[in-house]
Amino acid sequence: MSAALDEEVRVYWMTGCTSCLRTKEFLARHRIPFLSRNVLVDEAAYAELERFGLRQVPIVTRGGSWANGQVLRDVADLVGIDLGAPQILPVAELRRRQEAILAGVQRFAAQLPEESLGTLLPDRPRSHADLVYHIVNIVDAFLEHEAGIPLTYEAYFRLPPRAEKAGLLAYAADVEARLRAWFAGPGRTRDWTETAQVYYGRQSLHEFFERTVWHSGQHTRQLIWVLERMGIAPDGKLGPEVFAGLPMPQEVWG
């Protein structure tokens, strides 16, 4: 292998993955050239990751080293970007944003025609029902963590038991209520500097909650996009005040 190839930056990703899109935008913004490897269309991509013992995305590699794209500071270290001091919104503000996102998801999901729930998103084997469930499950996974269940990669790939609107809306309402109850109870005295038990590396609980908010927020932008593509005006479309200051992608889909 040539020295040039050994230092080549590669990004392993899949369509519709929020962290994947954010990783690619991050590298492009810092003018870091990379080889794009979409694991959904390139059968050899996962095979290339086997030498690292990995089968997940987003992953950035450079020679014999790799970084999980979930953590941009690790990507920055890998490719030589000076990221500077991290900026993160206060927990109280993140909570406000998360509650706005969950309320929005319920409004938007209620607008989806029942017959559209099985429709797949462009270039991604994820249906409209799966997308709604995934948004809510992201927050549920945070609550599971606080109940003593570490976050695994597989937790974000759960599917709804049934592709029907009533069940999706009931699940969203339940998670919304449980999040409020958690903040009124254990969350009131939670140490947000504590290390979170997540699959993508060392993170504080504050950082994990930030990711929960922007991750669910980015997918909610996709749900709004789905409605607009069907010619349906979103009910109370979320404004920039919900997303400003969150480390999320600029684009909605990619």
NORZINOR-V862947 format. One record per run of one state. SS is the DSSP state (A for helix, B for strand, O for the rest). FROM is the first residue (numbers start at 1). TO is the last residue. If there is no record, write none. Layout:
BEGIN
ss = (SS;SS)
from = (FROM;FROM)
to = (TO;TO)
END
This chain:
BEGIN
ss = (O;A;O;B;O;A;O;B;O;A;O;B;O;B;O;A;O;A;O;A;O;B;O;B;A;O;B;O;A;O;A;O;A;O;B;O;B;O;B;A;O;A;O)
from = (1;3;7;9;14;18;30;35;39;43;53;59;63;65;69;72;80;91;112;114;117;120;121;127;128;147;151;152;153;158;165;185;186;190;195;197;198;199;203;205;230;240;244)
to = (2;6;8;13;17;29;34;38;42;52;58;62;64;68;71;79;90;111;113;116;119;120;126;127;146;150;151;152;157;164;184;185;189;194;196;197;198;202;204;229;239;243;254)
END
